[in-house]
């Protein structure tokens, strides 16, 4: 039996008067009342308040503007040369400071409202945080340069630093992480996570802004990489697609009981971790200069200079049998 929708889809040419007569507008208020009730009882979530919440779109715009500053000439249509570079960077940086101050102010006020705390000196605190972030841009640019050089050295498919800056998802995710991490250290609410989750959606690489990642990181391919909040990664580490640096199985109340606890592994300098490997636990340490092969599951520490490989699997080869019949 056809549904009403199928009958309408399969019916004759639409009759405007007939459809208007069957309009369900009069039923919509009952749905609205159900929604209002769910919010009034706190069964569902809402943000109905005179206090503005940070804008996801504005934060993404901040990231794009910061990237234009960190990599001048790459992500803008403006032609840059020695005579206008200082003006361009000055203008972009001033705008970035103003936009970031506004969004941090809203994030602080939103946090105060949620926790029912008085909000004092919000704008001043936001201004100081934004200025601190601006002051970190030269250091971020320097570390990203090391990340790019590590990528050039570690990937024979990379043709130039231009190709890496323009197109490598690993560098894109790391660039956003390095900015978000500076705001995370300042305890800016919500904004750092919005930043890294946007990068997650863009690249398939999930890096919590709380992770500590040293210079020279190279995430090759990147799809499916997960780096948890309390992960510590040293210098010149190479990670391939599908790697998880995560926590061991957590209890249901882990959100409260294990907050601010070291839950994710430590990866020391010059480690290589191949694809689809999972390393779990806050006490797990992968010693410097170690190589962890693909498809490994590790929940215990590995000493310095160790190779961890799976035993070669037994492969079964079968010839397919094709019956050929004559005409």
C-alpha positions in Angstrom: 0.0 0.0 0.0 1.4 3.4 -1.0 2.0 6.0 1.7 0.4 9.4 1.4 3.8 10.8 0.4 4.3 8.2 -2.3 0.8 8.9 -3.6 1.6 12.6 -3.9 4.9 11.8 -5.6 3.3 9.4 -8.1 0.1 11.5 -8.6 -0.9 13.8 -11.4 0.3 17.3 -11.9 0.4 19.3 -8.6 -2.7 21.2 -7.8 -1.8 24.3 -5.8 -5.2 24.7 -4.3 -5.4 21.1 -3.2 -2.0 21.2 -1.5 -2.8 24.4 0.3 -6.0 22.9 1.6 -4.0 20.0 3.1 -1.3 22.2 4.7 -0.2 21.1 8.1 0.7 24.6 9.3 -2.0 24.4 12.1 -0.2 21.4 13.6 3.2 23.1 13.9 2.4 25.0 17.2 2.0 21.7 19.0 5.5 20.7 17.9 6.8 24.1 19.1 5.2 23.5 22.5 6.9 20.1 22.8 10.3 21.7 22.0 9.7 24.5 24.5 8.7 22.0 27.2 11.9 19.9 26.6 14.0 23.0 27.1 12.0 24.3 30.2 12.4 20.9 31.9 16.2 20.8 31.0 15.6 17.5 29.3 17.4 18.9 26.2 20.0 21.6 25.8 19.7 25.2 24.8 21.5 28.5 25.0 18.8 31.1 25.6 20.5 34.0 27.2 21.4 37.6 26.7 25.0 36.5 27.0 26.3 35.7 23.5 28.1 32.4 22.8 31.3 32.3 20.7 30.7 32.1 16.9 31.9 29.0 15.2 32.2 30.8 11.9 34.1 33.7 13.5 36.6 31.3 15.1 37.2 29.6 11.7 37.7 33.0 10.2 40.3 33.7 13.0 42.1 30.5 12.1 42.2 31.4 8.4 43.5 34.9 9.2 46.2 33.6 11.5 47.3 31.2 8.8 47.6 34.1 6.4 49.9 35.7 8.9 52.0 32.6 9.6 52.4 31.8 5.9 52.3 35.2 4.1 51.5 35.1 0.4 50.1 31.5 0.5 46.5 32.0 1.4 45.6 35.4 0.1 44.8 37.0 -3.3 46.9 40.1 -2.4 50.3 40.3 -4.0 52.9 40.7 -1.3 56.4 42.1 -1.7 59.0 43.8 0.5 57.4 47.3 0.2 53.9 46.3 1.5 54.6 43.3 3.7 54.9 45.2 6.9 51.6 47.1 6.2 49.9 43.8 5.3 51.1 41.9 8.4 50.3 44.8 10.6 46.8 45.2 9.3 46.1 41.4 9.5 47.5 41.1 13.0 45.6 44.1 14.4 42.3 42.7 13.0 43.2 39.2 14.4 43.7 40.7 17.8 40.4 42.5 17.8 38.4 39.5 16.5 40.1 37.1 19.0 39.5 39.5 21.9 35.8 39.6 21.1 35.4 35.8 20.9 37.4 35.2 24.0 35.3 37.7 25.9 32.1 35.8 24.8 33.7 32.5 25.8 34.6 33.7 29.3 31.1 35.2 29.9 29.5 32.0 28.6 31.6 30.0 31.0 30.6 32.2 33.9 26.9 31.9 33.0 27.1 28.2 32.8 28.8 27.8 36.2 26.6 30.5 37.8 29.6 32.6 38.7 30.0 36.4 38.6 31.9 37.6 35.5 34.5 40.2 36.3 37.0 41.9 34.1 36.0 39.7 31.2 37.1 42.1 28.5 40.4 42.9 30.2 41.2 39.2 30.6 40.2 38.5 27.0 42.4 41.4 25.8 45.4 40.1 27.7 44.9 36.5 26.4 44.5 37.7 22.8 47.7 39.8 23.1 49.6 36.8 24.6 48.4 34.7 21.6 49.6 37.4 19.2 52.9 37.5 20.9 53.3 33.7 20.3 52.8 33.9 16.6 56.6 34.3 15.8 57.4 31.2 17.9 54.5 29.2 16.3 55.8 30.1 12.8 59.3 28.9 13.8 58.0 25.6 15.1 55.9 25.1 12.0 59.0 25.7 9.9 60.6 22.7 11.7 57.5 20.6 11.0 57.7 21.5 7.3 61.4 20.5 7.2 60.7 17.2 8.9 58.0 16.5 6.3 60.4 17.2 3.5 63.0 14.9 5.0 60.5 12.1 5.8 58.4 12.0 2.7 60.0 11.2 -0.6 56.8 12.1 -2.3 57.0 15.7 -1.2 58.3 18.0 -4.0 58.7 21.3 -2.1 57.7 23.2 1.0 55.1 25.0 -1.1 53.3 21.7 -1.8 53.4 20.8 1.9 52.0 24.2 3.0 49.3 24.2 0.4 48.1 20.6 0.4 49.3 18.4 3.3 46.5 17.6 5.8 49.1 16.8 8.5 50.5 20.3 8.4 47.1 21.8 8.3 46.0 19.9 11.4 49.3 20.7 13.2 49.1 24.4 12.3 45.6 24.7 13.9 46.6 22.5 16.9 49.6 24.8 17.6 47.4 27.8 17.7 44.7 26.1 19.8 47.3 24.8 22.2 48.5 28.3 23.1 44.9 29.3 23.9 44.4 26.0 25.8 47.4 26.8 28.0 45.7 30.1 28.8 42.6 28.2 29.9 40.5 30.0 27.3 37.1 28.2 27.4 35.6 26.3 24.4 37.5 28.0 21.6 40.6 25.7 21.5 38.4 22.7 21.1 36.3 24.3 18.4 39.5 25.0 16.5 40.9 21.4 16.6 37.5 19.8 15.9 37.2 22.0 12.8 40.6 20.7 11.8 39.4 17.2 12.5 36.5 17.7 10.1 38.8 19.2 7.5 41.6 16.6 7.7 40.4 13.5 9.5 43.1 14.1 12.1 41.9 14.4 15.7 44.3 16.3 17.9 43.1 17.4 21.3 44.4 21.0 22.0 45.7 19.8 25.4 48.3 17.4 23.9 51.9 18.5 24.1 53.7 18.0 20.7 57.3 19.0 20.2 58.8 20.5 17.0 59.4 18.5 13.9 56.2 16.4 14.0 55.3 14.7 10.7 51.9 13.2 10.3 51.9 11.4 6.9 48.6 10.9 5.1 46.9 11.4 8.5 43.4 10.0 8.0 42.2 8.5 11.3 45.0 9.7 13.5 43.8 10.4 17.1 46.0 12.1 19.7 44.4 12.4 23.1 44.5 15.3 25.6 47.3 14.2 27.9 49.6 12.8 25.2 53.2 14.0 25.2 55.1 13.8 22.0 58.8 14.7 21.7 60.9 16.1 18.9 61.0 14.8 15.3 58.3 12.1 15.7 56.7 10.6 12.6 53.2 9.2 12.7 51.3 7.5 9.9 47.6 7.2 9.2 45.2 5.4 11.6 47.5 5.7 14.6 45.7 6.2 18.0 47.4 7.6 21.0 44.6 7.1 23.5 43.5 6.1 26.9 42.8 2.7 28.4 39.2 1.6 29.0 37.5 4.3 31.1 34.7 4.0 33.7 31.3 5.6 33.0 32.1 8.6 35.3 35.5 9.2 33.7 34.5 12.7 32.6 34.8 13.8 36.3 36.9 11.2 38.1 39.8 11.2 35.6 39.8 14.8 34.5 43.3 16.3 34.8 44.8 12.8 35.0 47.5 11.6 32.7 45.6 9.1 30.5 47.5 9.0 27.2 50.9 7.8 26.3 54.3 9.6 26.1 56.2 9.4 22.8 59.9 10.4 23.2 62.1 11.9 20.5 62.7 10.5 17.0 60.1 7.8 17.2 58.3 6.4 14.2 54.8 4.9 14.5 53.5 3.1 11.4 49.9 2.9 10.3 46.9 1.6 12.3 48.9 1.2 15.5 47.2 1.8 18.8 49.2 2.9 21.9 47.2 3.3 25.1 47.6 4.4 28.7 49.0 7.3 30.7 51.9 5.2 32.0 52.9 4.0 28.6 56.2 5.5 27.4 57.7 4.8 23.9 61.4 5.3 24.3 63.4 7.6 22.1 64.6 6.3 18.6 62.1 3.4 18.7 60.2 2.1 15.7 56.6 0.8 16.2 55.4 -1.2 13.3 52.0 -1.2 11.7 48.9 -2.8 13.3 50.4 -3.0 16.7 48.4 -2.8 20.0 50.5 -1.5 22.9 49.6 -0.9 26.5 53.0 -1.2 28.0 56.2 0.9 27.8 59.0 0.3 25.2 62.6 1.0 26.1 64.9 3.4 24.1 65.9 2.2 20.6 63.4 -0.7 20.3 61.7 -2.1 17.3 58.3 -3.5 17.9 57.0 -5.6 15.0 54.3 -8.2 14.4 55.3 -11.7 13.6 54.9 -12.3 9.9 51.4 -13.7 9.3 50.8 -16.9 7.5 49.3 -16.1 4.1 47.1 -18.6 2.2 47.1 -18.5 -1.6 44.3 -20.2 -3.5 44.0 -20.4 -7.2 40.6 -19.7 -8.5 39.0 -22.4 -10.7 37.2 -21.1 -13.8 34.9 -23.5 -15.7 35.1 -22.8 -19.4 32.4 -24.3 -21.5 32.4 -24.4 -25.3 29.8 -23.0 -27.5 
